[in-house]
């Protein structure tokens, strides 16, 4: 049976390494369609298993967290990222340092 769009998105998000972040667009492209960035947001907002699907590791292309983070708000998302050693500069993630570099054999 073919996976749903949300399942494809969750599969990608599960693979974001500890201490790194991915963008909504990056997750969308890896899940199969670079135009799904908004769909990624919808999927993460209804994440059925936040303990195993680390949706807090998904940020905007500018490194901003979600003001609508479904599991405790933006401050909680920042806390979770900082707990993994991610440093914020002027209120956003330093994307050059912490953005997930996807393996070429993806």
N, C-alpha and C positions, 0 to 999 in steps of 0.2 A: 504494500500500500504506500502511495506517495505521501510524503510528509506535508503538513500544512505550512503556510508561510510563517506562522508564529513558531512552529517547531524548528524550522530551518534557522530562524533568528536565534532561538534559544540555544541551538547547537553551536552557533558561532560564539555567542556570549560566554558559554561555558569554557571556551578555549582561550579567552583573554587571560594572559598570565598574571599571576599575583604581582602587584607592584607596577602594573601597566594599565593603560586605558586605550579604548578604541573610540572612534567617532561613530555617530549614528550612520553617516554615509558609508563608512568603512564596513560596519556590520552589515548594512544593506547590500553592498556589493558582494561581500563574502557569502551572504545568504542567497544570492542569485539575481538581484536586481538593484543596480545603483540608485534607482528612483524610489526605493522603499524606505528612505530615511525617516519619513513621518510614520510609516507603518512600524518601524523599529520602536519608535516612541510609544505607540499604542501597545505593542506587544509587551514592552518592559513595564508599562503601567499596570498590566494585569498579570505580571509574572506569577505563575502558580507555585514556584519553589525558589524564593529568594536566597535560601541557604545554599542551593546548588547552582543557581543561575545568577552570577554576580552582576546584576544589572547596574549597580553603582559604578562599575568600571566603564560605563558608556557615557561620554560627554560630547559637547558640541565640537565642531572643528576648531574653535578658538579655545577649547579647554574649559569651557564653562559647565558647571553642573546644572542639573535640572531644577528649576524653581518648583516644579510639581513632582519631585521625587516621591514616589508612592509609599515608600517604606520609611517615613520619618522626616521628610522634607529635605531641603537643600543642605541644611546644617548637618544632618545625619549622613548624607552622601559625602560631604567633605570629611567628616570624622572617619568614615569607613576607608576612604582613600588615604588619608593621612596615617591611619593605622597600618597601612601597607607601605609606608615610607614615601608616598607621593607628596611632593612639595608644591604648594601653591605660590604663585608670584602675581601680585596685584589682583588677587581674587580668582585666579584661574590656574589650571594645571599647565605646567611647562611642557607643551606638546613635543618640543624637540627632544626632550629628555625622557618622557614617559609614554609616548604613543607607541603602541604595539607595532612592531615590525613583523608583518606576517611572513612566514617562511615562503620561499619561492615555489616550493613543491605543494602548496596549498591545493 
